[in-house]
Amino acid sequence: MQLKSPGCTQRINPDILNNSSGAAMVFILVIAVLGGIVMSSIFFTSRLTIKRSSNRREKIGALNIAEAGKESFYAKLLNDKYFSLQPNTTVMVFADQIFGNGKFSVQCITAADIDTVTVQAWGQEGPNCVKLEIQAAVNLGLPLNFTGNVGGAVTARYSVDLTGGIDIDGRDYDSLNNLVGNGTYGVYTCMSLNINGNAAVGGNGVAPVDKKDIASVRSSVCYERGAITSAMASPEAFLGVPAGSLDQFKVSSLPSHFEGIYYIEEDCGPVHFDNCSGILIVHNSTFNTQLKINSNGSFKGLIICDEMNKINGTCDVLGAVVSLARTTSSTFGNGDAQIHYSSQLLANLINYCKNVKKGLSELSWKEMECN
């Protein structure tokens, strides 16, 4: 019997070693492939998540921009005195207005009744676009309805006397005092018109003429012996508003500058206009208050008084003047003032009355397909 030497070791079969190494390499390769797949999946998922997140952010951004456009329209409607709603119109109020990282457009649609409007607002950020459509009720605060009662640049229940160098023109001027049309009468009175000095009156396309040249155009520039209508019964009746609705605007004195409705029940003046606008009312229940103007400034809007007691200075009145006195003539003149008729300004008069509270409430809101 042969004994093994204690220092000898058993020899390993090389085939077994080769098999183990191959299995390990295969295992490592499988792990590497699986790792690559996992990493690719994570990378792809991350890119997809980032892209979706970016699209979602831009979508929300576009929605917020559309909302900003809608709010910009609301602010313009309630605060911009040069913007007003017109019946049966579609107006693009804002077009591609830059806002933040995008832009908005806003369109306003009105029907025959302008107390309700349809507002369409588009917001865009990147490739994303959102369209909103809102139905809103508009409260203009005081529903004036008087333009049919204005017969001329000056409308009077009693006689009208023109003196000095005053110029009364019934031709139509825009809100910037640019001549734009033939207009109406310079003076419309339920009694008679008397012209003295260098005073002049024009209207219905005829430039103002003085007493020397008025004979041939008198019927064009003034209307005399007009009917006394119910509109002459009070300032409220003339403006077409409910009785008592003007009480909230009654004051004891006028500020030097105002933009709104101001109502005084006693003699007023001499008034110095500092680029004022709105509606000035000087009237009491006995129809005998007097308004006296002594100004080199300007007034845009409507003046309603009982009796006009002269206009001194070079005051410019754009819009119209109304006299409600029943037994006393109104005197316009003594200075070189101008009274120009403006249908545009009168049609948008409420926008010049900043102390009239206006409001707006949303009736419906929906997101639509952007187009």
Secondary structure, 3 states (H helix, E strand, C coil): CCCCCCCCCCCCCHHHHHHHHHHHHHHHHHHHHHHHHHHHHHHHHHHHHHHHHHHHHHHHHHHHHHHHHHHHHHHHHHHCCCCCCCCCCEEEEEEEEEECCEEEEEEEEECCCCCEEEEEEEEEECCEEEEEEEEEEEECCCCCCCHHHCCEEEEECCCEEECCCCEEEEEEECCCCCEEECCCEEEEECCCEEECCCCEEEECCEEEECCCCCHHHHHHHEECCCCCCHHHHCHHHHHCCCCCCCHHHECCCCCCCCEEEEEECCCEEEECCCCEEEEEEECCCCCCCEEEEEECCEEEEEEEECEEEEEEECCEEEEEEEECCCCCCEEEEECCCEEEECHHHHHCHHHHCCCCCCEEEEEEEEEECCC
